[in-house]
């Protein structure tokens, strides 16, 4: 039995992904604070919605998906009900495995996960790290839960905040870029729908090419960038406006904000 504690946007994305991966609704429980939200989850997915304590007592695997600032309160609530044989997966930005371990008060195996919203379309990027009491079998179980809905990568926990900023928030950066490119198309006289189609397919095609070709992005970019051509003129403008430096600073700021949320 799997329980998702805190079934908000990411919790619901995990829930729908598990169901698409072959889990039955009867194998999953969900918790949420609002009764109307619980009713919507039951109607949409057919899963049981229960209080946090009941979920902690009944499930073999607990997925903690509440907001970072709510994690301490949740752990205090469920700590008396979590024995050492439970697998606890924490999916909140900035929350360390030691934070969870200390508050549960037992040598429970904890695996830290950061996924992202493309899990809704089975294209997630999930990164996982083992806590002090989690072994190979716990990492494998976590991978089995997540691999049907995207790619899973093991990383040291020291890199988790960076991964949150890079891939957890990453889809938003691409949506922001698409929005800007569509606006540029409109500025150049394109209808919005046509501009969106062209930009979306260009980005999807480029992403698949990058993933499947095995080539470094610099090589792929240079293949499009003819001497004295249109692409190099555009790239020169991006460099003039320090777009590369802005991305570096933005992702660093996202990492720092994740740490702030966890600590406060």
C-alpha positions, 0 to 999 in steps of 0.5 A, spaced: 500 500 500 502 506 498 500 513 501 501 520 498 501 525 504 499 532 501 496 531 494 496 538 491 499 539 484 505 535 485 502 529 489 496 529 484 501 528 478 505 522 482 498 519 483 496 519 476 503 517 474 502 511 479 495 509 476 498 509 469 504 505 471 499 500 473 497 500 480 490 499 482 486 505 485 485 500 491 493 500 492 493 507 493 491 512 499 491 520 499 491 525 504 489 532 503 487 538 508 480 540 504 474 536 504 472 538 497 479 536 494 478 529 497 472 528 494 475 531 487 481 526 488 476 520 489 471 522 483 477 523 479 481 517 481 477 512 485 483 512 490 481 512 498 482 519 501 484 518 509 487 522 515 494 523 515 495 518 521 491 513 518 495 513 512 501 512 516 499 506 519 496 502 513 501 504 508 508 500 506 510 506 503 509 513 504 510 519 499 511 526 503 508 531 498 506 537 502 509 544 501 516 544 505 514 549 510 508 544 512 513 538 513 515 539 520 508 539 522 506 533 518 512 529 521 510 531 528 503 528 526 505 522 523 511 520 527 508 516 533 505 511 527 511 510 523 515 504 524 522 502 522 520 498 516 516 503 512 519 506 506 518 514 507 519 518 500 520 525 501 518 529 495 518 537 498 523 542 495 529 543 500 527 538 505 533 533 507 533 526 509 536 528 516 530 533 517 525 527 516 529 522 520 530 526 526 523 528 526 520 521 525 525 518 531 526 511 528 531 508 523 526 509 518 529 508 511 528 515 507 529 517 500 529 524 497 526 525 491 525 531 486 521 530 480 517 535 476 511 536 472 512 533 466 510 526 470 503 528 468 505 526 461 510 520 463 516 525 461 518 526 468 526 528 470 526 525 477 532 525 482 533 520 488 538 520 494 538 515 499 538 517 507 542 514 512 538 508 513 536 507 506 539 501 502 539 499 495 533 495 496 529 502 497 533 506 492 530 500 487 523 500 490 523 508 489 526 507 482 520 502 480 515 507 482 518 513 478 521 510 472 514 508 468 513 516 468 520 518 466 527 518 467 530 517 474 537 519 476 541 517 482 545 523 485 548 525 492 544 528 496 549 534 496 546 535 489 539 535 491 538 543 491 541 544 485 537 539 482 531 542 484 533 549 481 535 545 475 530 540 473 525 541 478 523 548 476 526 547 469 520 546 465 518 553 468 524 556 464 522 553 458 515 555 458 518 562 459 522 561 453 516 559 449 512 565 451 518 570 449 519 566 443 511 566 441 511 574 443 517 575 438 513 571 432 507 576 434 511 582 433 514 580 427 506 579 424 505 572 426 498 569 428 499 567 435 496 560 434 501 559 428 507 562 432 505 557 438 505 551 433 512 553 430 515 554 437 513 548 440 515 543 435 521 547 434 523 546 442 520 538 442 524 537 436 530 540 439 529 536 445 529 529 442 535 531 437 539 533 443 537 526 447 537 521 442 543 524 438 548 524 443 551 530 441 553 536 445 549 542 445 554 546 443 555 541 437 548 541 435 547 549 436 553 550 431 550 546 426 545 551 425 549 557 426 552 559 419 557 564 418 554 571 417 547 568 418 541 569 421 542 565 427 549 568 429 545 575 429 540 572 434 545 569 438 549 575 438 543 579 441 542 574 446 549 574 448 549 582 448 543 582 453 547 577 458 542 571 457 547 566 459 549 570 465 541 571 467 540 563 466 546 562 471 543 567 476 536 565 476 538 558 477 542 559 483 537 564 486 532 558 485 537 553 489 538 559 494 530 560 495 529 552 496 534 552 502 530 558 505 523 554 504 526 548 508 529 552 513 523 557 515 
